[in-house]
Amino acid sequence: MKLTHEHKQLVQTTTQIIAEHINPYVDEWEKDGIYPAHQVMKKFGEAGLLGIGKPEEYGGLDLDFSYEMVFSEALGDIRANGVSTSIGVQTSMCTPALAKYGSDELRRDYLAPTIAGDLVGCIGVSENSAGSDVAQIRTTARRDGDDYVINGSKMWITNGVQGDWICLLCNTGEGRGHYNKSLIIVPLDTKGVSLSRKLNKMNLWSSDTAELFFDDVRVSARNLIGEEGRGFIYQMEQFQEERMFAVARNIRVLDVIIEETSDYTASRSVFGKSVRDNQVVYHKLAELSSEVEAVRALLYSTAERYLEGEDVTKLASMGKYLIGKLAMKIPTECLQFWGGQGLMNENYISRAYRDLRLTAIGGGANEIMLEVIAKYMGIHPGKG
Ligand SMILES: Cc1cc2nc3c(=O)[nH]c(=O)nc-3n(C[C@H](O)[C@H](O)[C@H](O)COP(=O)(O)OP(=O)(O)OC[C@H]3O[C@@H](n4cnc5c(N)ncnc54)[C@H](O)[C@@H]3O)c2cc1C
């Protein structure tokens, strides 16, 4: 993939917003357990960065996916994955299906203000009893005249406290698990929506993750995205962008961890020489850096094929699987070289160690990625 002057300019704008409006405040936000999502989204919205690949008529830049990919990678400079995850939900998780299949009215009412940074969106797939096994979700949307009446709950919803609307996956029929679901936009101030609790997590402290309940929530049937019964398929398509986001953002986070570990070990003297001058240390940093580059190459080739209109579910899942593994390996190996300093909250490595642990679980656990890859390879013994 050839990166042009325009790609570099977009990265520069992103990096500048991060340096001025985010990184100086992340320690405070992490301590508070929440960040000002509307304020930060507005900064990105004003720069046009929340709708890079979205249609111009709704405020997007209508650029190809390569620009979204470099934007996601640049978000890895944010020194708290809680903030970048929240932005990723807005750009790559709750809006792709809306942009592609939503009616003009729905896109005008929800996509345009979300691209502008005036609204904050959420994606509602997971439930207490259905995370990996998406087909088993229990939330229902029953048609009643011109409305849907929604009952159920969603678990682990990023932006769930501050969000304005949710792209909700729910059962709209009794049929087979893959053909009875729909994506419906639900404004979170609708009567019957309640927040049971903001979840207390080991990581992503500045991101508000919530459990939401839906009790006879009535929304217009016009809030349906695309066709009824196609929601599972739309969500599986939408997952391709979510997985590429996870790879792109985290390769940059891993670069930063390796760079900072290299600098710290060079500056720390033990037994009369720098820690980095031990072959076991500099060989390890060289090895880890090579592994990040290999995943970056896979991501770029996946993005190229996505641009050509290919179904990249297999490649995106491979990337998500590999980044999940590196997100466990690299912070662990690097933190070791920091000694006691690695465990101090004031050093970014300790936050990165906690934050990156989500990668192999969230948005499809690593075992689920292997299930998907095996199905695409034609070697999965199951039917689906
Ligand atoms: C901080 C955070 C933010 C999140 N944000 C959102 C969000 O915004 N929206 C949303 O919808 N969801 C969100 N999630 C949910 C996330 O996507 C799920 O946690 C994830 O999909 C895993 O589901 P689960 O936790 O129910 O694990 P389970 O389905 O209970 O699985 C537990 C473990 O079992 C293993 N496993 C499962 N299936 C198999 C198999 N077939 N073969 C072998 N092993 C298997 C895996 O190791 C897996 O980790 C978030 C989660 C967290 C922690």
The ligand as an SDF file (V2000), in Angstrom:
LIG
                    3D

 53 58  0  0  0  0  0  0  0  0999 V2000
  -13.7330   -3.3810   28.0650 C   0  0  0  0  0  0  0  0  0  0  0  0
  -14.6850   -4.0710   27.1430 C   0  0  0  0  0  0  0  0  0  0  0  0
  -15.3680   -3.3460   26.1880 C   0  0  0  0  0  0  0  0  0  0  0  0
  -16.3100   -3.9780   25.3600 C   0  0  0  0  0  0  0  0  0  0  0  0
  -17.0550   -3.2340   24.4890 N   0  0  0  0  0  0  0  0  0  0  0  0
  -18.0930   -3.8110   23.8360 C   0  0  0  0  0  0  0  0  0  0  0  0
  -19.0140   -3.0270   23.0800 C   0  0  0  0  0  0  0  0  0  0  0  0
  -18.8800   -1.8070   22.9720 O   0  0  0  0  0  0  0  0  0  0  0  0
  -20.0610   -3.6510   22.4820 N   0  0  0  0  0  0  0  0  0  0  0  0
  -20.2500   -5.0000   22.5650 C   0  0  0  0  0  0  0  0  0  0  0  0
  -21.2090   -5.5110   21.9880 O   0  0  0  0  0  0  0  0  0  0  0  0
  -19.3950   -5.7970   23.2710 N   0  0  0  0  0  0  0  0  0  0  0  0
  -18.3270   -5.2200   23.9200 C   0  0  0  0  0  0  0  0  0  0  0  0
  -17.4790   -5.9940   24.6750 N   0  0  0  0  0  0  0  0  0  0  0  0
  -17.7120   -7.4410   24.7730 C   0  0  0  0  0  0  0  0  0  0  0  0
  -16.6560   -8.3100   24.1080 C   0  0  0  0  0  0  0  0  0  0  0  0
  -16.7170   -8.2090   22.7190 O   0  0  0  0  0  0  0  0  0  0  0  0
  -16.8400   -9.7380   24.6540 C   0  0  0  0  0  0  0  0  0  0  0  0
  -16.3530   -9.7290   25.9670 O   0  0  0  0  0  0  0  0  0  0  0  0
  -16.1390  -10.7730   23.8030 C   0  0  0  0  0  0  0  0  0  0  0  0
  -16.7740  -10.9320   22.5690 O   0  0  0  0  0  0  0  0  0  0  0  0
  -16.0880  -12.1410   24.5060 C   0  0  0  0  0  0  0  0  0  0  0  0
  -17.3600  -12.5320   24.9450 O   0  0  0  0  0  0  0  0  0  0  0  0
  -17.5670  -13.0200   26.4620 P   0  0  0  0  0  0  0  0  0  0  0  0
  -16.8870  -12.0420   27.3440 O   0  0  0  0  0  0  0  0  0  0  0  0
  -19.0040  -13.2650   26.6870 O   0  0  0  0  0  0  0  0  0  0  0  0
  -16.7750  -14.3720   26.5640 O   0  0  0  0  0  0  0  0  0  0  0  0
  -17.3830  -15.8380   26.4340 P   0  0  0  0  0  0  0  0  0  0  0  0
  -18.2090  -15.9410   25.2130 O   0  0  0  0  0  0  0  0  0  0  0  0
  -17.9930  -16.2100   27.7190 O   0  0  0  0  0  0  0  0  0  0  0  0
  -16.0560  -16.6770   26.2090 O   0  0  0  0  0  0  0  0  0  0  0  0
  -15.1120  -16.8330   27.2700 C   0  0  0  0  0  0  0  0  0  0  0  0
  -13.8630  -17.4610   26.6940 C   0  0  0  0  0  0  0  0  0  0  0  0
  -14.1600  -18.7470   26.2340 O   0  0  0  0  0  0  0  0  0  0  0  0
  -13.3180  -19.0720   25.1630 C   0  0  0  0  0  0  0  0  0  0  0  0
  -14.1420  -19.5280   24.0320 N   0  0  0  0  0  0  0  0  0  0  0  0
  -15.3500  -19.0570   23.6470 C   0  0  0  0  0  0  0  0  0  0  0  0
  -15.8010  -19.7250   22.5780 N   0  0  0  0  0  0  0  0  0  0  0  0
  -14.8690  -20.6510   22.2750 C   0  0  0  0  0  0  0  0  0  0  0  0
  -14.7430  -21.6620   21.2720 C   0  0  0  0  0  0  0  0  0  0  0  0
  -15.6930  -21.8410   20.3380 N   0  0  0  0  0  0  0  0  0  0  0  0
  -13.6260  -22.4270   21.2590 N   0  0  0  0  0  0  0  0  0  0  0  0
  -12.6620  -22.2520   22.1990 C   0  0  0  0  0  0  0  0  0  0  0  0
  -12.7270  -21.3210   23.1600 N   0  0  0  0  0  0  0  0  0  0  0  0
  -13.8120  -20.5280   23.2180 C   0  0  0  0  0  0  0  0  0  0  0  0
  -12.4950  -17.8230   24.8140 C   0  0  0  0  0  0  0  0  0  0  0  0
  -11.2140  -17.9460   25.4090 O   0  0  0  0  0  0  0  0  0  0  0  0
  -13.2630  -16.7150   25.4960 C   0  0  0  0  0  0  0  0  0  0  0  0
  -12.4360  -15.6340   25.8870 O   0  0  0  0  0  0  0  0  0  0  0  0
  -16.5030   -5.3850   25.4710 C   0  0  0  0  0  0  0  0  0  0  0  0
  -15.7900   -6.1170   26.4310 C   0  0  0  0  0  0  0  0  0  0  0  0
  -14.9160   -5.4800   27.2740 C   0  0  0  0  0  0  0  0  0  0  0  0
  -14.2120   -6.3130   28.3160 C   0  0  0  0  0  0  0  0  0  0  0  0
  1  2  1  0
  2  3  1  0
  2 52  2  0
  3  4  2  0
  4  5  1  0
  4 50  1  0
  5  6  2  0
  6  7  1  0
  6 13  1  0
  7  8  2  0
  7  9  1  0
  9 10  1  0
 10 11  2  0
 10 12  1  0
 12 13  2  0
 13 14  1  0
 14 15  1  0
 14 50  1  0
 15 16  1  0
 16 17  1  0
 16 18  1  0
 18 19  1  0
 18 20  1  0
 20 21  1  0
 20 22  1  0
 22 23  1  0
 23 24  1  0
 24 25  2  0
 24 26  1  0
 24 27  1  0
 27 28  1  0
 28 29  2  0
 28 30  1  0
 28 31  1  0
 31 32  1  0
 32 33  1  0
 33 34  1  0
 33 48  1  0
 34 35  1  0
 35 36  1  0
 35 46  1  0
 36 37  1  0
 36 45  1  0
 37 38  2  0
 38 39  1  0
 39 40  1  0
 39 45  2  0
 40 41  1  0
 40 42  2  0
 42 43  1  0
 43 44  2  0
 44 45  1  0
 46 47  1  0
 46 48  1  0
 48 49  1  0
 50 51  2  0
 51 52  1  0
 52 53  1  0
M  END
$$$$
